[in-house]
Amino acid sequence: MNTTQERIIIFDTTLRDGEQCPGATLNIDEKLTIAKQLARLGVDIIEAGFAFASPGDFEAVTKIAQLVGTEDGPVICSLARARQEDIKTAAQAIKPAAKGRIHTFIATSDIHLKYKLKKTKSEVLAIAEEMVAYAKTFTDDVEFSPEDAGRSEPEFLYQVLERAIAAGATTVNIPDTVGYTTPSEFGAIIQGIKENVPNIDKAIISVHGHNDLGLAVANFLEAVKNGARQLECTINGIGERAGNAALEELVMALYVRRQYFNPFLGRPIDSEKPLTNIDTRQIYKTSRLVSNLTGMLVQPNKAIVGTNAFAHESGIHQDGVLKNKLTYEIMDAQLIGLTENKIVLGKHSGRNAFRTRLRELGYELTDTELNKAFVRFKEIADKKKEISDWDLEAIVNDEIQQAPDLFRLELVQVSCGDNARPTATVTLRTPEGEELIDAAIGTGPVDAVYKAINRVINVPNQLIEFSVQSVTAGIDAIGEVTIRLKHENRVFFGHAANTDIIVASAQAYVNALNRLYAFLQNQQQQQQVVANN
């Protein structure tokens, strides 16, 4: 195997580790939508899920393997603990893919061995070797991870990796599972592995890391300098706790500073060839899609994809940028697909023009999705004289990530003012088709709307987050509302976009309540099955 390849492999784990972010749970269709966009982005490997974790995860991995794992598409990977039942399930899930990978892991740090696994080092060595060999019976592409490698005793880490490679692992991943290491330490771990694992030339060195200390991207770049050739990352850096290393930050760091990194990959220092296969023009679109579907908003000052990333307020900065962008910008916004707010459609535009523009923006909608989005487009076009690409993205994202169609908002009407008590009246249609009307008084118009909706749906919940973002500038801008609500320690999100922020708030709340209601229905069905058995 060529382990000195002159480019970096991008392993995207948004659909596995990224989905573990509290409140970011995705349904199968949403995962498939993201997977298709990741393929357009050009990631080399999609870790589509943890197939053994649940029937839903298994189905999602299988569907992605079938529809995205084509001959010219990315490798489709499933995570599996170092257990036969996990590995066998992962193998079944990735089977439809033209190129499939099993990623198996077991912890190697002393603290994990003592408190989590309750196993000796010799037992872990034997398990790692046996389970990698077992995974190899299903596919030639096997990745092995020693969990919590960042806090593992180096000599034991070398032994585990040597055994795993000898058993057939073609990629060995070094996880900084708790985001503990600093760049120099992480680089030294990779260098130590290269110097002390005799058969390391037979495997690709990969890295996985969390951002608990805000060092994940820096750690990965140091790992590249020391020989790592695969980076495991997520869109917008979402994931457990403080998240993962952010794909967009890694890719653009390697792009902008390629002359610095070229020598570490054996390239001429002045080579202009990109260090990854990522189509950077798809970055912004992918970021927006993941943000909308997961309900995880991107902070304005987020590197690369934040709304302020290419904004300049300082007079000195503005003057410099007007004279030459390079004075205060190290990359062109168009590189990540952030185009001008171009007006392309209006209320007289037809369905064909609408579909064509969406295709140009990278959206492939089914006929049903197109019809729903076109109706929304016409509604917005009647309210806004000019429709931008950003407006179109908001409309489409709002339609393709709909929650279960249970309760439907038919009408929302509010009355409020500085000397009035905010009052809201709502009309909802129940899953059985019954129309219900109720009203409530609140501290503000949104609070009144939510209280009225709660009186109709009557499912206990706690609103824990409410955020509003303007898609474009201007008084007639589309507003996007994202909310999170909690029910018995589970978090459910809702999202909606509308030119009327009160309507968007109501739709987002119903969206979240529908997710909660569907979850409760599923729980009841499962309990009924258990009771009948």
N, C-alpha and C positions, 0 to 999 in steps of 0.2 A: 504493500500500500504506500502511496505517495503521501508522506506526512509533512513534506516541506512545500506544499502547494503555495502558489504565489497569490492567493486570495483568502479572504476570511469567509467562513461558512456562517450564515445567519440562521439560527435555530429559534423559531418563534414559539413561545409558550404562553401566549395571551389566552388561549382557550383552555389551558390547564392551570398553570400557576396564577395567571392573571385573573381567572374566574374565581379564584379562592379569596379575592378581595371581598370583604364584608359588603353584602348588598349588591354584588355585581353578577349574580347568577343569571345565566343565559339559557333560553330554551333552545331546542335543536335547530329550528329555522334560523334563529339569530346567530348561532354558532356557524351554521353553513354560510350565511351571508358574510360573516367576518372571514371565514376560511377562503372564500372565493376572492375577497379583496386582498388577503395576504398572498394568494397566488399571483394576483396582478401586481402586487408590490414587488414580488420576486424573491420572497424568502426561500431558502433552500429546504428547510424542514419545518413542518407544522406539527407541534405536539398537540394533537387534537383532543386529548383528555386522558383520564385515568379509567380505562374501560371497565375494570373490576369494581369501581367505586359504586356504581348504580346502573340499573337498566337504562336510564336516560343517558348516562355517559357512554355506555356501550353503543347505544343506537346512534349517538352523535358521532362517535369515532368512525363507526361503520359507514354512515351516510357521507361523511367527509371523504373517507377512503374511496368510496364509489364515485362521487361526483367531482372531487377536486384532485384526487390522487391519480391523475392521468399520466400517460407515458412522458409527456413533456411538462408535467406539473411537479410540485414539490414532493419530497418524501413525506409520508404520513406516519406519525409516530404515536404510540400509546405508552404511557407510564405504567410500570408494574413493580410492586414490591418483589423482593427476592423470595417469591413463593410460587410453587407450581401452578396453583389455581389462578393467581394473578397473571402470570406469564401466558398461560394457555388462553385465557380470556382476551388478553391483549392481542395475541396472535390471530384469534378469530376475528377480532374487530378490524385489524389492519389488512386482512387477507384480500379484500377487493382492490386495494391500491396497487398500482403498477410498481411502486417502490415503497416498501413498508419497513418500519424500524420498531424494535422493542427496546424500551429504555427501562432497565431494571436497577434497583438501588437497595442498599442496606447501610445502616449507620456504622461509622468507624471511630467516632470520638469516644474517649473514656466516659464522659458524662452520659452519652447515649447508650453505650454498652451496659453501664451499671444500672441506670434508672429506667430506660425505655425497653431495651432488648433483653436485659438480664442474661447476657451471654458472654462467654469468654472470647478472647481474640482468636484463638484457634477455631472455635465454632464458627465465627464470622468468616474467617478465611475459607473454611470448607463450604459454607453456604454460598458465598460469592462465586466460588469456582463452579460448584454444581449447578447453580441457577443460570449462570451465563451460558454454560454448556447446554442446558435445557432450552434456553431461548434460542440458541444457535440451531437447534433442530427444526425451528419454524422459519427462520430467516437468516440470511447472511449478514444483515445489518443489525448489529446488537450494540447498544450503548450501556455502559455501566457507570454508576455514580456511587462513590463512598460518601454517604450523607454526612454533613458537618465536617467535611474534609479540612475546612479552615481551622478547626480546633482539634484535629486528630494528631496523634503522635507520628511524626514524619516517618520513622522506620517502619511502623505498622502500615501506614498509608502506602509506602513503596511495595510492601509485600502483597497487600490486597490488589493493587493495580497490576502487579506482575502476574498474579494468579488469574485475574480476570482476563487479561490480554491472552495469556496462554490458553484459556478456555474458549476464546473466540471473540472477545469484545473488540470491535473495530473502532470504537470511540470510547474514551474514558473522560468522564466529566468531573471537574473539581468544584464542588459547591461550597460557597461561603454561605451556608444555610441561614445563619443568623446575622449576617452583615457585620461581622466582628472585625475582620482584618483591615489593615491599611494598605495602600498601594504597594509600598516597598515590601511588606510582608507577603502579600499575595503573589507578587512577582517572584519572590524568593521561593515560595512553595512550588510554582511552576518550574522554575529553574532546577530546584532540588529533584523534582520528578524526572526531568529530562536527564539529569546526571546519575540518578540512582535506581531507575527502573530499567533493567537490562534490555527488555523487549519493547520499550516505549516507541521505537521506530515503526512498530507494526500497528499503531493506533493513532488516531487524531486526538489531540488534547483539546478538551472543551472546558468552558467555565460557566458557572451559574452563580449568581450572587444577589443578595438582597441589600436594600438601601437604608438600613436602620441608622447608619451614621452618615448617610448622604455620600457614600464613597463608591457605590457600585460601578458606575461608569469609569471612574478613575482606576479602580481595581482591574477592570477588564482591559483597559488600554495598556496597563502595565503588564498584564498577562500576555497580551499580544506581543509585546516587545520581548518576552521571555519564551515564546514558542507556542502559545495557545493559538489554535486556528479555527475554533468554532466558538461562537458567542451565543449564549442562551439568554434571551431577552423578551420583553413584552412591549406592545404599543402603549405609549404614554407612561411606561414604567409601572403599570398597575400590578397588583399582586398582594401576597400576604404582608400584613403589617405596613411597613413603609414602602412596600413595593419592590419591584425588580429593577435591574439595569434597563434603561429605556432604549428601545431599538433605534428610535429616531436620533437620539443623541450620539449613540455609538456609530451609526452609519455616517452621520454628517461630520463627526470628528475625524473619522477615517478618510472621508472625502476631502474636507477642507485642508486637513493636515497630511495629505497622502505623501508629500515629499519628505516629511519627517518620518513617516512609518515605512516608506518604501524599502529602505535598507534592511529593516528587520524581517522583511519577507523575501529578501534576496533579489529585489528589483533595483534597477538603476534609480538613483535619487530623483532624477527629473522626469520619471515616467508619469504620464498623465492618465494611465489606465486606472479605472476605479478599483478599489480594494475589495468591494463586495459586488454581488449581482443585483443589488437592490435598485429598482427604478425610483429614484428619489422624488420624481414628480408625483408619485402616488402617496407620499408620506403624509401630507396634510389631510388628504381625503380619508386615508386610513385612520388617522388620529381622530377625525371628527366622527367617523362611523363607530369606532370603538367607544368613544365618549358617549355618543347618543344611545347606543344599545346597552351599555353597562350602567348608564346613569352616573358615571364617574366624570365629573367636570374637570377640564384642564385649567389649571391655575393661570391667570393672565401672564405672569412672569416666567412660565415654564419655558425652558430652553427649546428652541427649534419650532415648536408648534403652539406656543402660548400666543394670545392675541396681542401681547406687547412685544413679541420677539423681534418684529421689524418696525416697531413704532418709535418715533423720536419726538420728545417734547422739549428737551433743552434747546434753547435758541442757538447755542454754539453747535450742537449736534445737527440741528435742522439746517443751519447755514452750510456746514460741511457736506452733508448728504446731498443738498441741492447742487453743490459745485461738483462733487464726485462721490458716488455711493461708497466707494472703498474707504473713504475717510472714517466712517463709523459702522460699516457693514462688512462682515467677513464672508458673507455668502449672499447670493441673490435669492429673494423670496420665491421667485419662479422655480428655483431648483427643487423646492419641496412641493411644488404644485399650487402655491399660493398666488393665484392670478388676480388681476385687477377685478373690481366689482363690475364686471361687464354686463350690460343690459342686452338680453337676447330675445326675450319673449314678452308678449303682452296679452291682454284679454281677448284679442282677435286671433291669436295663434291657435292652430289646429292640433289634433292629436298626433299627427305624423311629425310635425315640427317639434312637439313636446318630447316624443319618444327619441327622435334623432338627437336632440340636445342632451338628453339624459345619457344616451349611449356615448356621446362625446365626453361627458363627465365621468364615464366609467360605470354607469348603472345599467345592469341588465335585469329588467323587471318582467315578471310573468304578466300575462294579460290581465289577470285579476288585480295584481298590484298596480299595474299601469292605469287601469280604469279608476281605482280608488285615488291614486295620486293625481290623475288628471282632473277629477272632480274637485279635489282640494286646490289644485292649481287655478282652476276657474274661479273658485270662491275667493282666493287671495287676489287674483288679477282684477276682480271687480272692486276690490278695496284699495289696491295699490296700482298706480299708473304704470310703474316700471317694475319688472321682475328681474332680479339678478340671479347669477349662478348660485350664490349663497342662499338665496331664497329657495331656489329649486332643491338644493341639497337638504335644507331644513324640511321642506314638504315631503320629499321622498323618504328621508330617514324617519320622519314621524309616521309614515304609512307602513314601512317594511318592518318596523319593530313594535307592532301593535301587541298589546296584551290579549289574553283570551277574551273573545267577544261575548261577554256575559251581560253585565249592566251597561246600558247605553245612555249617554247624556243627550236628551232631546232638547232641553231648554235651560238656560241660566239667565237670571235677571236680577240686578242688584240696584239698591237705592242707598246712596250715602252722601255725605257732605260734612262740612266742619261743624255744623250745629244739628246734625241728624244722626240717628242711630242706624249704623249699617245693617241693612236687611237684605237677605237673598232668598229668592224663590227658585227651586230647581224642579225639573221634570226628568225622571229617569224611566227607562223601560227595563223591566226585570228579565232574567233569562227565560221566563215562561211567557214573555210578551205582554205582561201587565204594565200599564202606565201608572206611575206613582208620582204624586206632587207633594212637596213639603217646603216649609220656609223656616228661617231661623234668623236670630239677631246675633251679631258678633262684634268683636272689637274693631274690625275693619271689614272691607268687602270680601276679601279672600277667606277670612276666618268665618264669616257668615255663610259663604258658599259651602265651606267644608263641613260646618255644623249641619247644614241642611242635607247635604249628601249623606252624612253619617246617620241621620235620622231615617233615611230611606234604606240604606244598605245594612245598617245595624250590625257591623262586625267590629268588635273592640280593636282599637289600634292607637298607636302613639305617633304623631307626626314629629320626626326628629330632624328633618332638613327640608328647607324650601329655598330654591334659588332660581333667579330669573336672569337670562342673558339676552341681549339684543343681537340678532343675527346680522343686521346691517344698520347703518346710521339713518337718522331721519325719524320724523314723528310717526311715519307709517310703517316703521320697521316691524318685521316679524319678531315676536318675543318667544324664546324657548324657556319652558318651565320644567325643572327637574325636582322631584321630591323623593323623600325616603320616609317610609313609615315602618314602625316596629310592631310585631305581634309575637308575644312569647319568645323573645330573644332572636327571632328571625326578622331580617330586614327585606323589604320589598320596595322597588323603585317604580316611579312613573314618570313619563316624559310626554310633552305635547308642545306643539308650536302653533301660534296663531297671531294675527295682527292685534287681537283683543287679548290683553294679558289676563283678564279675569276669566275669559273663556278658556284660555290655555291652562290656567291654574286648575279650573274645574275638570278639564279633560285629563290632565296629568294625575289628579287625585283619583278619578274614576279608573284610570289606567292601572295605578298601583293597587287600588282596592280589588280590581278584577284579578290581579296576580295573586293577591292574598286569598280571595274567595276561591279561586281555582285550586290553590294549595290545600285549603281546608277541605274542599270537596274530594280531592285525591286522597287525603288522609282518611276521611270517612270511608271511602271505597276500599282502601287497604285494610282498615279495621274490620269492615264487613266481611272481606274475603277470609281474614284470619278467624273471625267468629264462626263463619260457615264451615271452616275446615276443622 
